[in-house]
């Protein structure tokens, strides 16, 4: 198999929950693990919380919303995406500070197909897997009647920003980082990027 390609991209299954939890923590720059740690009871690990949540049939972070890139029978990356049909009702000021800017920007993403997370394990990065997953999410959007995409990313994650901009995503808004549990994201901005699948612009 050509190392620059995956064997295939498929719908995620409950058995992928462990990989999904690890990958969403990669995509979330450590914030998911921080949130799961806050939810742990005695004897429970943050990863176990993440696995439980990935196995749910409902909620944004659910295997039902994920596509998995697989190679050699193992997940190597995933994209988590779904439509946003109405603005979140939460007041960002009432939420844990690390996620507040994301919720604020999500209010601008109504009527888009929202990419909640896209991540590839380190050993398979820079091999085109992310681009394939992005294209798969865009196809999924069109099949479901949506022609506008949205995605959020830390401005300091220059590699991800370059990937999205190469694929036609344009910066449309930003929110300042309020808090991050680990460097280098203590300061800076969270960016909202959008793409129209019918015109190739935001």
C-alpha positions in Angstrom: 0.0 0.0 0.0 1.2 3.5 -0.8 2.0 5.2 2.5 0.5 8.4 1.2 -3.0 7.0 1.1 -5.4 5.2 3.5 -7.0 1.9 2.8 -10.4 3.4 3.2 -12.6 5.9 5.1 -15.6 4.5 6.8 -18.3 5.3 9.3 -17.1 4.9 12.8 -18.4 2.1 15.1 -18.7 1.8 18.9 -15.5 -0.4 18.8 -13.6 2.6 17.6 -14.4 4.6 20.8 -10.8 4.4 22.2 -9.2 5.7 19.1 -11.9 8.4 18.7 -11.2 9.5 22.3 -7.5 9.7 21.7 -8.0 11.5 18.4 -10.4 14.1 19.7 -7.9 15.0 22.4 -5.3 15.5 19.7 -7.7 17.7 17.7 -8.7 19.6 20.9 -5.1 20.3 21.9 -5.6 18.6 25.3 -8.9 20.4 26.3 -11.0 17.2 26.0 -8.6 15.4 28.5 -8.8 18.4 30.8 -12.6 18.3 30.7 -12.7 14.5 31.2 -10.4 14.8 34.2 -13.0 17.1 35.8 -15.6 14.4 35.3 -13.7 11.5 36.7 -14.8 9.7 39.8 -12.4 7.8 42.0 -10.6 5.0 40.1 -11.6 6.3 36.7 -9.2 7.7 34.1 -9.9 10.6 31.8 -9.6 8.3 28.8 -12.3 6.0 30.2 -14.6 9.0 30.3 -13.7 9.9 26.7 -14.4 6.3 25.6 -17.8 6.3 27.3 -18.8 9.5 25.5 -17.6 8.3 22.1 -19.8 5.2 22.5 -22.9 7.3 22.9 -25.5 7.4 20.1 -26.3 11.1 20.8 -24.4 14.3 21.4 -21.8 16.0 19.3 -19.0 13.7 20.3 -20.5 10.4 19.3 -19.3 7.7 17.0 -22.4 8.3 14.9 -21.0 11.6 13.8 -17.5 10.3 13.0 -15.7 9.0 9.9 -12.6 7.0 10.5 -9.5 6.7 8.2 -8.2 3.1 8.5 -5.0 1.5 7.4 -3.8 -2.0 8.1 -7.1 -2.6 9.9 -6.4 0.1 12.4 -7.9 3.7 12.7 -5.2 6.3 11.9 -7.4 9.4 11.8 -10.9 10.7 12.1 -13.2 13.6 11.3 -16.2 14.4 13.5 -18.8 16.5 11.8 -22.5 17.3 11.7 -25.0 20.0 10.8 -25.6 23.0 13.1 -29.2 23.9 12.7 -29.6 26.3 15.6 -27.3 28.5 17.7 -26.2 27.1 21.1 -28.2 28.7 23.9 -25.4 28.6 26.5 -23.8 31.9 27.6 -20.1 31.5 27.0 -19.4 33.3 30.2 -21.1 30.5 32.1 -19.0 27.7 30.5 -15.6 26.4 31.4 -13.2 29.1 30.1 -11.3 26.8 27.6 -14.5 26.0 25.6 -16.1 29.5 25.8 -14.6 30.9 22.6 -15.6 27.8 20.7 -19.2 28.1 21.8 -19.2 31.8 21.0 -18.0 31.1 17.4 -20.4 28.2 17.0 -23.2 30.7 17.3 -22.0 32.0 13.9 -22.0 28.6 12.3 -25.8 28.1 12.1 -26.9 26.4 8.8 -23.4 25.0 8.1 -21.9 21.5 8.2 -19.6 21.8 11.2 -16.3 20.0 11.5 -16.0 19.6 15.3 -12.7 17.7 15.1 -10.2 16.4 12.6 -7.1 14.6 13.7 -4.5 12.1 12.5 -2.2 10.1 14.8 1.3 11.5 14.8 2.9 8.7 12.9 0.6 9.2 9.9 0.5 13.0 9.8 1.8 14.8 6.7 0.8 12.0 4.4 -2.5 13.4 3.0 -4.8 11.7 5.5 -6.2 14.9 6.8 -7.0 16.1 3.3 -8.8 12.9 2.6 -10.9 13.1 5.8 -11.7 16.8 5.0 -12.9 15.8 1.6 -15.0 13.0 3.0 -16.7 15.4 5.4 -17.5 17.7 2.6 -19.0 14.9 0.6 -21.0 13.9 3.6 -22.3 17.5 3.9 -23.4 17.6 0.2 -25.1 14.2 0.5 -27.1 15.6 3.4 -28.1 18.8 1.6 -25.5 21.2 3.0 -23.2 23.3 0.9 -21.4 25.4 3.5 -18.8 24.1 5.9 -17.4 25.6 9.1 -14.4 24.7 11.3 -12.6 26.1 14.3 -8.9 26.0 15.0 -6.3 27.6 17.2 -4.5 30.3 15.3 -1.2 28.9 16.7 -1.8 25.6 15.0 -0.3 26.9 11.8 -0.2 23.5 10.1 -3.9 23.0 10.5 -4.7 26.5 9.4 -2.5 26.0 6.3 -4.4 22.8 5.5 -7.8 24.3 5.7 -6.8 27.4 3.8 -5.3 25.3 1.0 -8.6 23.5 0.8 -10.5 26.8 0.3 -11.5 27.7 3.9 -11.5 31.4 4.7 -11.2 33.1 8.1 -14.5 34.8 8.9 -14.2 35.5 12.7 -12.1 34.9 15.8 -12.4 34.9 19.6 -9.6 35.4 22.1 -8.4 32.4 24.0 -9.7 32.7 27.6 -7.8 29.8 29.2 -5.9 26.7 28.1 -4.6 24.0 30.4 -1.3 23.6 28.5 1.2 25.6 26.4 1.5 27.1 23.8 -2.2 28.0 23.7 -2.4 30.3 26.8 -2.9 33.3 24.6 -3.9 34.0 21.0 -7.1 33.4 19.1 -9.5 30.7 18.1 -10.4 31.1 14.4 -13.6 30.3 12.6 -13.1 29.3 9.0 -15.8 28.7 6.4 -16.1 27.3 2.9 -19.0 27.3 0.4 -19.0 24.0 -1.5 -20.9 25.6 -4.3 -18.6 28.6 -4.9 -15.4 27.6 -3.1 -15.5 30.8 -0.9 -16.8 31.7 2.5 
